[in-house]
């Protein structure tokens, strides 16, 4: 499938498809679903628990504590 074919299937411009495929875009789930639909594919998103770290491991002293409420902003330890 060419970029033009994908653009036609998504009903967007070829330029928009280029933006999506460049890897520099911060895509929404809706955008991913539109690409998947055009490719006749499904999107599956899954969440997995973070394995516990061992106390005293070197990574514990070098990195902040994981905060499950705000995973993108680590809490101070």
N, C-alpha and C positions, 0 to 999 in steps of 0.2 A: 504494500500500500504506500503510495506516495504522500507527501505532505498535502498536496492539493486534494487527493482522495480523502484524507483524514479531515481536512478543513471542510470539504463539501459534506461529509457525513455528520460533522459536528455543527454545520451551518455557521461557521466562523471564517475569518480570513486566513489565508496561508501565513500571513505575518503573525497572527495569534498562535497558530500551531507552532511556528518557529520559536516564539517566546516560551511556550509550554515545553517544547522538546529541548530547549537550550540548557535546562537545568538550573537557570538563575531565577526562575519564577517561584514564588511562594504560593503553591496551588491550594485551593480550597477543596474540600471533599466533593463539592458539587462539580468543580472542574475535572477532578479525577474521574468522577462518575460519568461525565460527558465523554471523556476520552474512552473509557471502558465501553460505554454504550456504542460509540462509533466503531469500536473494534470488535463488537459483539462478544464482550468479555464481562466478567463480574469483578467488583472491587471487594476485597475482604480485608477488614482491619481487625486486629486482635491485640489485646493488652495482656501482658504477662507480668507476674510479680517479679520484683527484684530480689535475687537471692541474698540472704543475709551475709554480711561480711564478718570475718573473724575478728574478735577484739585484739587490738595490738598489732594488726598487720600494718605494714608501711603505708599502704594507701589510706588508712584511717587518719594518720597524722597529716597527710598532705592534702586531703580534700575535705570540703565542708560536709556536714551531715545532711543526708537526703531528707527533704521535707515533703511528704506525700500530699500536703495540702497545696503547696506551691512548687511543683517540680521544676520550674524553670528559674526559680530564684532560690538558691540553696540557703538554708538557715545557717546562722553563725554557730559554731560549736565551741 
